[in-house]
Amino acid sequence: MKIIPAILPHSFEEITEKISSIEKFVSEVQIDICDGVFGREKTWLPDGSEMLPSGFLYEFDVMMNDWKTYIPRCVAIGAKSIIAHVDMFSENDITELVGMVSPNSIALGISVSNDKNIDFHADMIRKAKDLYPHTFIQVMGIKKIGEQGQFFDETVPERIKELKQRFGEILIQVDGSIKPETIRLVVDAGASNVVVGSYIFGRNDVAAALETLNAAVDSE
């Protein structure tokens, strides 16, 4: 089980500040970017020239209607993984998305929203996976995309199980409302990674928060 801290930044300085608080404990971080429309909370947005702190693997969760502009910018500043929210995608959009990440062998996550029929997302995942082997799934643990601190969606474990049945050994991670009370639910359902924002950064002691989460994973 990998625990990936998530930063929902309102400035580039917030990214560097939060990374400095976790650099002794993790080597991978997710940066959430939202347009205030698809992703409810407006965040800092990259222009493609930023220099991210070295020593980390960066995953960008792109909650944008204008994803065609911002995914290439994330790639330009060093993304090792991209999460795409495909709720309004066509088959041609999936092909274009794969074309953006495949030249750099960037891992591609297809995000599964909880307010849309799972058959739609399964079709998008299948199309992406057929085109590009470095594809994984991100299941949202919350109902409103782009807002931290929400309640856990209790339908999530069943969505994970259904996706595992359909796609076998594909990696599944869960993003949203992950805390000690919910992390075991998603692990037991079959998730391999969790993405955690407010539980980590909403506490004074980041190390203690990570330790508590890891202890919950290891508990029976």
C-alpha positions in Angstrom: 0.0 0.0 0.0 1.4 3.4 -1.1 0.2 6.5 0.7 0.5 9.6 -1.6 0.1 13.0 -0.1 -2.1 15.4 -2.2 -1.6 19.1 -2.4 -4.5 21.4 -3.5 -2.4 24.5 -4.1 -3.5 28.1 -4.3 0.0 29.2 -5.2 3.3 27.7 -6.3 4.8 28.7 -3.0 2.2 26.5 -1.2 3.5 23.5 -3.2 7.1 24.1 -2.1 6.1 24.7 1.5 4.1 21.5 1.8 6.6 19.4 0.0 9.3 20.6 2.5 7.1 19.3 5.3 6.9 15.7 3.9 10.3 15.3 2.2 11.7 13.1 4.9 8.7 10.7 4.8 7.6 10.2 1.2 9.0 10.4 -2.3 5.8 10.8 -4.3 3.2 13.6 -4.2 0.0 14.4 -6.1 -0.7 18.0 -7.1 -4.3 18.7 -7.8 -5.2 21.4 -10.3 -8.8 22.7 -10.7 -10.5 25.3 -12.8 -13.2 26.2 -10.4 -15.8 24.6 -12.8 -15.1 20.9 -13.3 -12.9 20.9 -10.2 -15.0 22.9 -7.7 -12.1 24.9 -6.0 -10.0 27.2 -8.2 -6.3 26.4 -7.7 -2.9 27.5 -8.9 -2.4 26.5 -12.5 1.0 25.7 -14.2 2.3 27.8 -17.1 4.7 25.0 -18.1 7.9 26.8 -17.0 7.9 26.1 -13.2 10.8 24.3 -11.5 9.4 21.8 -9.0 11.6 20.7 -6.1 13.8 17.8 -7.0 13.8 14.3 -5.5 10.0 13.6 -5.9 7.8 11.8 -8.3 5.0 14.1 -9.3 1.5 13.0 -10.1 -0.9 15.7 -11.4 -4.6 15.3 -11.0 -6.1 17.4 -13.8 -9.6 18.5 -12.9 -10.1 20.8 -15.8 -12.5 21.3 -18.7 -9.4 22.7 -20.6 -7.3 19.6 -20.0 -5.9 19.8 -23.5 -4.0 23.0 -22.5 -2.9 21.9 -19.0 -1.9 18.3 -19.4 1.0 19.3 -21.7 2.1 21.9 -19.2 2.2 19.3 -16.4 4.2 17.1 -18.7 6.6 20.0 -19.4 7.4 20.5 -15.7 8.1 16.9 -15.0 4.9 14.9 -14.4 5.6 11.2 -13.9 1.9 10.4 -13.7 -1.3 12.1 -15.0 -4.8 11.6 -13.7 -7.5 12.4 -16.2 -11.2 13.0 -15.4 -13.0 11.6 -18.5 -16.6 12.3 -17.7 -17.2 14.2 -20.9 -14.6 12.4 -23.1 -15.1 10.9 -26.5 -13.1 8.0 -28.0 -11.1 10.6 -29.9 -10.3 12.4 -26.7 -8.9 9.2 -25.2 -6.6 8.8 -28.2 -5.4 12.4 -27.9 -4.8 12.0 -24.2 -2.7 8.9 -24.7 -0.7 10.8 -27.3 0.1 13.5 -24.7 1.6 11.1 -22.2 3.0 8.1 -24.1 6.1 9.8 -25.6 7.5 10.2 -22.1 6.1 6.9 -20.7 4.0 8.8 -18.2 1.6 6.7 -16.2 -2.0 7.5 -17.0 -4.8 7.3 -14.4 -8.4 7.3 -15.5 -10.5 8.7 -12.7 -13.9 7.2 -11.9 -16.5 9.7 -10.6 -19.2 8.5 -8.3 -22.1 10.3 -10.0 -21.8 8.5 -13.3 -22.6 4.9 -14.3 -19.6 2.7 -13.9 -20.1 1.2 -17.4 -19.1 4.5 -18.9 -15.9 4.7 -17.0 -15.1 1.0 -17.6 -15.4 1.7 -21.4 -13.0 4.7 -21.1 -10.6 2.6 -19.0 -10.7 -0.2 -21.5 -10.0 2.1 -24.5 -7.1 3.7 -22.7 -5.7 0.4 -21.6 -5.9 -1.0 -25.1 -3.9 2.0 -26.5 -1.5 2.3 -23.6 -0.3 -0.3 -21.1 0.8 2.2 -18.4 -2.9 2.8 -17.5 -4.3 2.6 -14.0 -7.6 3.6 -12.2 -8.3 6.3 -9.7 -11.6 5.9 -7.8 -12.9 9.0 -6.1 -13.6 8.6 -2.4 -15.9 11.6 -2.5 -18.8 12.9 -4.5 -17.7 16.5 -5.3 -14.5 16.7 -7.3 -11.9 19.2 -6.3 -12.9 19.8 -2.7 -10.9 18.5 0.3 -12.4 17.6 3.6 -15.6 15.9 2.3 -17.3 12.8 3.8 -16.4 9.4 2.5 -18.7 8.0 -0.2 -19.8 4.6 1.2 -20.4 3.2 -2.4 -16.6 3.3 -3.0 -15.6 -0.2 -1.8 -18.2 -1.8 -4.1 -17.0 0.2 -7.0 -13.4 -1.0 -6.3 -14.5 -4.6 -6.2 -16.5 -4.3 -9.4 -13.5 -2.7 -11.2 -11.2 -5.4 -9.9 -13.6 -8.0 -11.3 -13.7 -6.3 -14.7 -10.0 -5.5 -15.0 -8.1 -8.0 -12.9 -4.7 -6.9 -11.7 -4.9 -3.3 -12.9 -3.7 -0.9 -10.2 -6.5 1.0 -8.4 -5.9 4.0 -6.1 -8.5 5.9 -4.1 -8.5 9.7 -3.7 -10.7 11.5 -1.2 -11.7 11.3 2.4 -8.9 8.8 3.3 -8.3 8.6 7.0 -7.7 5.8 9.5 -11.5 4.9 9.6 -11.7 4.5 5.8 -8.3 3.4 4.6 -8.9 -0.2 5.6 -12.2 -0.3 3.7 -10.5 0.6 0.4 -7.5 -1.7 1.1 -9.8 -4.6 1.9 -11.8 -3.9 -1.3 -8.6 -4.2 -3.4 -7.0 -0.7 -3.7 -3.2 -0.6 -4.0 -2.7 3.2 -3.4 -4.4 5.9 -1.5 -4.2 9.7 -2.1 -4.5 11.7 1.1 -4.8 15.5 1.4 -6.5 17.1 4.4 -5.8 14.3 6.9 -2.1 14.8 6.4 -1.8 18.6 5.8 -4.6 19.5 8.2 -2.5 18.4 11.1 0.5 19.9 12.8 2.4 16.7 12.9 2.7 15.3 9.3 4.9 12.4 10.5 2.3 11.3 13.1 -0.5 11.5 10.5 1.4 9.2 8.1 2.3 6.9 10.9 -1.4 6.6 12.0 -2.4 5.8 8.4 0.2 3.2 8.0 -0.8 1.6 11.3 -4.4 1.5 10.1 -3.3 -0.3 6.9 -1.4 -2.9 8.9 -4.2 -3.5 11.4 -6.4 -6.6 11.0 
